[in-house]
Amino acid sequence: MNNKNIAVINLNISNLGSITRALKKLNYKSIVTNEIKDLNNSSHIIFPGVGSFDKGVEKLKKHNLYDNLFNLIEIKKKPFLGICLGMQLLGSVGHENNKEEKGLDILKGNIEKIEKKNDKIKIPHVGWNEVNQIKKDKIFKNIKNNTDFYFIHSYHLKLVNKDYVISYTNHGNNFVSCVRKKNIYGVQFHPEKSLNNGLHLINNFLKINA
Amino acid sequence: MLKIRIIPTILFNNFKLVKGISFDSWRTVGSIMQAVKIYNLREVDELIVMDISATNNKSKVDLDLVNEIANETFMPLTVGGGIKSIEDVSNLLEAGADKVSINTSTFNNDFFVKEASKMFGRQCIVASVDYKIIDKEIVIFSNSGKVSQKVKFIDHIKKMEALGAGEIILTSINLDGTMKGYDIETLSKASANVEIPIIASGGAGKLKDFTDAVKNTDVSALAAASIYHFTNTTPRDVKIYLNSEKIPVRIN
């Protein structure tokens, strides 16, 4: 067993089994939690998530994580990986379910619905799609450019500062599939459901030290 | 570019892996876990696992089995069979399913899909629609093909989309297990009428069946069982063939 303490944020809105199974497979201990003290004690924070933006914000506030998470990752610089909704919640504003909600605003940019450009573009964007790395980053160490990862989402983060973009993926239009701001990573795809390449990416993240 | 997903379907009944013809004449074709392990080893795109006896026996999918399957699958896993309540969905997701496939209950309770989708998110609700062509009409069936429904086909799939299903798996009962090819006409009609992805199911028997479905319809995924159980063809063989026909697939 690896002796890092991985905290997986649990907002009680999504299936966390996939990510904890992936961590177990990689030989890491993890704690599934919504307690700030556990997050404080962790070496790495993973924020997985499926579901809607408004529900996510509501739950972050309910568990007193809205300000605390900001502190922990933006100020104290703890290594953080947001997956899917867990990445989108770092954005500025979301409009899912016709409700305007403010995200953590760590990654400036709004959460927008994928545009249906033609009949071939199905929404949600479900399935394996290429991740085009526009810059080298250790999160993709030993993962070839344009490797397929598994996506399932209807919204994406429209990032203002393009300097943070690590990769784009195309579904009608290009959208940001991996972002990095210093210690903070976000991926729109699901590495925990992307077979060996996905496990490899999670392992790369966990090797990053604070 | 988004890839066409090639999905093996695992049907089971009392812990046995089975396959039938037109939802009948079931025969045992192996062990579930053995099949799951092989598909994980072969890195398939996704897995669909269905308990075909749950609805009609009024039983539930075995959660320990789902947990065991999930421990072996680091790809998306859809589970179906006898799902009736929000609690059933919650239990399956907790046991390790990423998506649940709901069929019979979509007819018994209009708001079930809506509620499940609101609660767990559109991405994990798959509406399963089984149908037969009778006198040139598409007739929808529930209860593993045993009960016919009056609702019009297009109305039903549009309703599933409106209620919050994230995908639709469409199975031709006539073609199921026959290995005579997918029902291009119905798949084409369906994929032109909804925005959400359609998974084609029923009839795949040779490599060309897969390309015919992709070239003539807008389906997003191709599910199959018999071809993998009864021939030497693997999901990888299908993808290599599709790739040679310039259809985007994930080849690892």
Interface residues (C-beta under 8 A of the other chain):
Chain A: I13 S14 N15 G17 S18 R21 A22 K25 V50 G51 S52 K116 D119 K120 K122 I123 P124 H125 V126 G127 W128 N129 E130 D148 Y150 F151 I152 H153 S154 N170 H171 H190 E192 K193 S194 L195 N196 G198 L199
Chain B: M1 L2 K3 I4 R5 E43 D45 A70 N71 F74 M75 P76 L93 E94 A95 G96 A97 D98 F120 G121 R122 Q123 C124 G166 E167 A192 E195 I196 P197 D218 S220 A221 R250 N252
